[in-house]
């Protein structure tokens, strides 16, 4: 049996496509890789973090009904150099952490910010040796 080779992308469906894309680009600094309409009519936008191979697929498909993201259902996690510096960046765009930062005794830590539609974004500062 052949097993999967690697993760290619993760998909999140949203109601306000342009607002969500602005968040991922302006707040997180992701790059828009491509955009197209699927055969069934979904509008799809693929985004990528600078140092990652995996993509995030943001989908708008109004025919499937409203998006209801329940609390603590799912999140995306991104590495940052400094949670303090990223927190300053968030403030500069009118946002703040929704949880944290929670720093670990030996260094590093994590925090969350809410993306449009209620999806959580985890930011992780790795321990530096």
GUDO-92875 format. One line per field, with one value per residue (C-alpha): residue number from 1; residue in three letters; x, y negated, z negated. Coordinates in nm, 2 decimals, m for minus. Last residue first. Layout:
% GUDO-92875
roke <- [NUM ...]
margu <- [ALA ...]
u <- [X ...]
v <- [Y ...]
w <- [Z ...]
//
This chain:
% GUDO-92875
roke <- [129 128 127 126 125 124 123 122 121 120 119 118 117 116 115 114 113 112 111 110 109 108 107 106 105 104 103 102 101 100 99 98 97 96 95 94 93 92 91 90 89 88 87 86 85 84 83 82 81 80 79 78 77 76 75 74 73 72 71 70 69 68 67 66 65 64 63 62 61 60 59 58 57 56 55 54 53 52 51 50 49 48 47 46 45 44 43 42 41 40 39 38 37 36 35 34 33 32 31 30 29 28 27 26 25 24 23 22 21 20 19 18 17 16 15 14 13 12 11 10 9 8 7 6 5 4 3 2 1]
margu <- [UNK UNK UNK UNK UNK UNK UNK UNK UNK UNK UNK UNK UNK UNK UNK UNK UNK UNK UNK UNK UNK UNK UNK UNK UNK UNK UNK UNK UNK UNK UNK UNK UNK UNK UNK UNK UNK UNK UNK UNK UNK UNK UNK UNK UNK UNK UNK UNK UNK UNK UNK UNK UNK UNK UNK UNK UNK UNK UNK UNK UNK UNK UNK UNK UNK UNK UNK UNK UNK UNK UNK UNK UNK UNK UNK UNK UNK UNK UNK UNK UNK UNK UNK UNK UNK UNK UNK UNK UNK UNK UNK UNK UNK UNK UNK UNK UNK UNK UNK UNK UNK UNK UNK UNK UNK UNK UNK UNK UNK UNK UNK UNK UNK UNK UNK UNK UNK UNK UNK UNK UNK UNK UNK UNK UNK UNK UNK UNK UNK]
u <- [1.92 1.61 1.28 1.03 0.79 0.45 0.16 m0.18 m0.45 m0.80 m1.09 m1.38 m1.50 m1.22 m0.90 m0.87 m0.53 m0.36 m0.04 0.25 0.58 0.95 1.20 1.28 0.99 0.74 0.57 0.19 0.11 m0.17 m0.53 m0.72 m0.40 m0.46 m0.58 m0.58 m0.32 m0.04 m0.15 m0.10 0.26 0.33 0.20 0.43 0.72 0.63 0.56 0.91 1.06 0.72 0.61 0.26 m0.02 m0.36 m0.66 m0.95 m1.26 m1.18 m1.49 m1.74 m1.69 m2.03 m2.00 m2.34 m2.48 m2.33 m2.44 m2.22 m1.90 m1.60 m1.28 m0.95 m0.68 m0.38 m0.06 0.22 0.57 0.65 0.92 0.73 0.39 0.16 m0.19 m0.43 m0.75 m1.06 m1.40 m1.64 m1.85 m1.88 m1.60 m1.37 m1.31 m0.95 m0.69 m0.31 m0.01 m0.13 0.16 0.12 0.22 0.02 m0.17 m0.17 m0.19 m0.39 m0.62 m0.67 m0.76 m1.02 m1.18 m1.18 m1.34 m1.62 m1.82 m1.53 m1.44 m1.10 m0.88 m0.54 m0.28 m0.02 0.06 0.32 0.37 0.06 0.10 0.13 0.00]
v <- [m2.79 m2.98 m2.83 m2.88 m3.17 m3.02 m3.22 m3.03 m3.16 m3.09 m3.08 m3.31 m3.42 m3.67 m3.56 m3.56 m3.59 m3.34 m3.32 m3.09 m3.06 m3.05 m3.04 m2.81 m2.92 m2.92 m3.24 m3.25 m3.54 m3.51 m3.47 m3.70 m3.88 m4.23 m4.41 m4.76 m4.72 m4.87 m4.67 m4.35 m4.46 m4.53 m4.18 m4.04 m4.21 m4.06 m3.72 m3.72 m3.53 m3.40 m3.04 m2.98 m2.76 m2.72 m2.65 m2.41 m2.35 m2.56 m2.77 m2.67 m2.82 m2.88 m2.97 m3.04 m2.82 m2.59 m2.80 m3.09 m2.90 m3.11 m2.91 m3.00 m2.74 m2.75 m2.62 m2.39 m2.46 m2.70 m2.96 m3.26 m3.16 m3.06 m3.15 m2.99 m3.16 m2.97 m3.10 m2.80 m2.76 m2.39 m2.38 m2.57 m2.95 m3.07 m3.24 m3.18 m3.22 m3.50 m3.56 m3.55 m3.85 m3.75 m4.08 m4.22 m3.91 m3.68 m3.96 m4.10 m3.75 m3.72 m4.06 m3.96 m3.62 m3.73 m3.41 m3.17 m2.81 m2.70 m2.45 m2.30 m2.25 m2.01 m1.78 m1.52 m1.18 m0.98 m0.61 m0.34 0.00]
w <- [m2.26 m2.15 m2.25 m1.98 m1.97 m1.86 m1.72 m1.71 m1.48 m1.58 m1.33 m1.43 m1.08 m1.06 m1.24 m1.61 m1.76 m1.99 m2.19 m2.25 m2.43 m2.41 m2.69 m2.98 m3.20 m2.92 m2.80 m2.76 m2.53 m2.58 m2.45 m2.21 m2.12 m2.00 m1.69 m1.55 m1.28 m1.49 m1.79 m1.60 m1.51 m1.88 m1.96 m1.69 m1.86 m2.20 m2.05 m1.90 m1.60 m1.49 m1.41 m1.28 m1.40 m1.23 m1.44 m1.48 m1.68 m2.00 m1.97 m1.70 m1.35 m1.19 m0.82 m0.66 m0.39 m0.13 0.16 0.04 0.13 0.04 m0.01 m0.17 m0.08 m0.31 m0.15 m0.26 m0.15 m0.43 m0.48 m0.34 m0.46 m0.17 m0.05 0.19 0.28 0.39 0.52 0.51 0.82 0.87 1.13 0.89 0.93 0.92 0.71 0.68 0.46 0.23 m0.01 m0.39 m0.60 m0.91 m0.96 m0.61 m0.40 m0.62 m0.73 m0.38 m0.26 m0.53 m0.44 m0.07 m0.13 m0.36 m0.42 m0.49 m0.42 m0.55 m0.36 m0.45 m0.18 m0.04 m0.33 m0.22 m0.07 m0.15 m0.19 0.09 0.00]
//
